[in-house]
């Protein structure tokens, strides 16, 4: 589990990435702190993928 400071950092990073990716690719990112996952959403808002960021996996770090 992440501590409160780490969760705030993750949320801030995801929000910044979301802005850039939404403009470039038309998809959105959302952080779910209950499950420690980043949710990838399509242009229509449909969930495309969930990426667990609670561990040190390469995909989670990216």
C-alpha positions as CSV (number, residue, x, y, z in Angstrom):
1,X,0.0,0.0,0.0
2,X,1.1,3.6,-0.6
3,X,1.3,6.2,2.1
4,X,-0.8,9.4,1.8
5,X,2.1,11.5,0.3
6,X,2.8,8.8,-2.3
7,X,-0.9,8.6,-3.2
8,X,-1.0,12.4,-3.8
9,X,2.1,12.2,-6.0
10,X,0.6,9.3,-8.0
11,X,-2.7,11.3,-8.5
12,X,-0.8,14.4,-9.6
13,X,1.3,12.4,-12.1
14,X,-1.7,10.6,-13.5
15,X,-3.6,13.9,-13.9
16,X,-0.7,15.5,-15.8
17,X,-0.3,12.4,-18.0
18,X,-4.1,12.4,-18.5
19,X,-4.0,15.9,-20.0
20,X,-1.2,15.1,-22.4
21,X,-2.5,11.7,-23.5
22,X,-6.0,13.0,-23.9
23,X,-4.9,15.7,-26.3
24,X,-2.5,13.4,-28.2
25,X,-4.5,10.1,-28.3
26,X,-8.0,10.9,-27.2
27,X,-7.9,8.5,-24.2
28,X,-8.1,9.3,-20.5
29,X,-6.4,8.1,-17.4
30,X,-7.9,7.9,-14.0
31,X,-6.4,6.7,-10.7
32,X,-8.4,4.5,-8.4
33,X,-6.8,4.7,-5.0
34,X,-9.1,2.0,-3.6
35,X,-7.5,-0.6,-5.9
36,X,-4.2,1.1,-6.6
37,X,-4.9,1.0,-10.3
38,X,-4.7,3.4,-13.2
39,X,-7.8,3.0,-15.4
40,X,-7.4,3.7,-19.1
41,X,-10.6,5.1,-20.7
42,X,-11.5,5.4,-24.4
43,X,-12.8,8.6,-26.0
44,X,-16.4,7.5,-25.1
45,X,-15.4,6.9,-21.5
46,X,-15.5,3.1,-21.7
47,X,-12.9,1.3,-19.6
48,X,-10.2,-0.2,-21.8
49,X,-7.7,-1.4,-19.3
50,X,-6.7,-1.4,-15.6
51,X,-3.0,-1.2,-14.6
52,X,-2.0,-2.1,-11.1
53,X,0.5,0.3,-9.7
54,X,0.8,-1.1,-6.2
55,X,4.0,-3.0,-7.0
56,X,7.2,-2.4,-8.8
57,X,6.1,-4.0,-12.1
58,X,7.5,-2.4,-15.2
59,X,4.0,-1.6,-16.6
60,X,3.0,0.0,-13.3
61,X,6.1,2.1,-13.1
62,X,5.6,3.3,-16.7
